[in-house]
Structure formats: structure tokens, C-alpha cells
Amino acid sequence: MKRNSGKSDRLTRHEREGLQFISLWITGFIILRLFPAVFSFIFSFSDYSLFGGISEWGMMNYEKIAGDITIITSLFTTLEYSLITVPLRLLTAFGVALLLNRNIKGMAFFRTVFYIPSVLGSSVAVAILWTALFRNDGTANALLSSLGLPEVNWLSEKGSAMFVISLLRIWQFGSSMVVFLTALRSVPRDLYEAAEIDGAGKMRRFTSITLPFISPAIFFNIITQIGLAMQEFNAPFVITKGGPRGSTTLISLLIYNSAFQMRDLGLSCALTWVFFIILSVLIAVIFSTQKHWVFYADETEEL
């Protein structure tokens, strides 16, 4: 009995130590995430002004969202931006990962070089540099002129402005590349050897072995990149200011403008929750498809 009691005390001590380790994170989550989320939900039903306080409660913010064409357009612009950047970013990351998945001297250097943009790319400093590159007198137009091509008003036209901020996000493919590269390195080499002996060509080995084994990595990258793309803020805020004519006003920028330019915190909170619900539904739909195309290695063991 004493031995069992000692073991129980030891487990209790370990549990207490574990709680001490995570207590700081829990405290930060409650103060910085949970409380603001609860208060934003409450304030979304008010006309809370940044300086005027609250004078009315009700559903007016959600009614405004449903009937405001600017807000609806911003939601579709955010979806368009995600549909452009996520596939191109993942295809770029996957292509580079395939090139780097070789035992060649110096590959570690190239992996580092390709990863750096994902560390620096989301910073305001890089966004300012990107703006300088695509100004009317910037490097991009200088390059076009040297090739005898007409200059482009990159930041003054709808299509080109969306291209500029999308290109910045695609350039930050390093984190997705690392995930793909790790997945490629985990594919059993003996499967490739067995398939080659059976006469399978490169394309057959790629579709029958590589893609199924890295499908969890593809799924993970799709989920994370959609979430990050739909929350993009720095690029439209710094580079285009949401223009021209609102063509790059993503929902995150609209939330910011509602709170700090229009001083309407109630509307800003309501927009945040509408966006949260839309993003949650989208992620849930993607999750529901994984059983049809995502292959997990431990499934074969169960069979």
C-alpha cells in the first residue's frame, strides 16, 4: 500500500510540475485570447464607438454586414486572393522541395536560402521594399524598359495591384517547402526500389508512392495556408492601402479600417465574428474531404 501511495504522490507531483510549465501559456491564452474574444462577441451587438462609448444594443451590425455591398465585395476579394496565392505558393514550395530532395553537396545552403523569405516576408520592412520595387519608377518597370516592354502601373490598376500583393505571399513559400521536404524524406526508399524492379516509371512511382505518402503534408499545408492567406494584412495595408478602388481591400484590412478609421468597434467586432464563422466552415469542409484522398501510413497496419 505504501508503495502504491508513493507512486500516486509521484504522479501528482509530476502533474503539478506539468501544470506549472503550462500555467504561463494558459494565463496568456485567457488574458490575450479568450477574454478579448468574449468581449468582442458581446460588443458585436452594440454600436460601440472608439470615443463615444455604447448607446445602443441590437443586431444592427450584422444587418449592415448583410446589406453592405462593400463588405460582401471584400469577402469575395479575400477569397479570390486565397484562391490565387495558396495553390501557387504550394506548387512552388512542392517544386522546390522536389529539387532539394537530393543528396547533393551544398543542398543545405539552398534550403536555407529558400527558407529565409518565409521568415522575413511577412514583415512591414519587406512590404515597404516590395512597394519600392513596384512603384512607377521602381525596379520592375526599369527591368521592363530594359527589355523594350511597356511600363505597368503596378499599384494603380486592379489586376496588377492584386498581382503585386499575391506575388509577395507566393514568394514566402519556405515554410511549406520545409514541410514538403520533410515528408519526401520520410517516404520509404525500399518502396521506390521495389516499384522500379516491377517496371514502374518515374511518373507511376510519383503518383502511386510519393503523392499518397506525402498527402498528410499536402493536407496540412492546405489548411494552414488557407487560414494564413485569408488573414493577410500587411501586404494590402502597406503596399496598396486596399486600393485601387477597393480592389485589394481584404477582410482583415476592412476590420482594421472599421475600428480605427471609422471608429466603429461594434461593426469591427461583428465583421471579425462573421469572418471567423466563414473561415471555420471552409476549414470544416476541407477537413471532411480528407478521408477521400489523405493516406496515413498507420492505416495499412490496421488493415
Secondary structure, DSSP 8 states (H G I E B T S, - for coil): -HHHHHHHHHHHHHHHHHHHHHHHHHHHHIIIIIHHHHHHHHHTTB--BTTTB---BSSHHHHHHHH-HHHHHHHHHHHHHHHHHHHHHHHHHHHHHHHH-S--TTHHHHHHHHHHHHHHTTSHHHHHHHHHHTSTTSHHHHHHHHTT-----TTTSHHHHHHHHHHHHHH--HHHHHHHHHHHHHS-HHHHHHHHHTT--HHHHIIIIIHHHHHHHHHHHHHHHHHHHHT--HHIIIIITT-STTTT--HHHHHHHHHHTS-BHHHHHHHHHHHHHHHHHHHHHHHHHHHHH---HHHHHH-
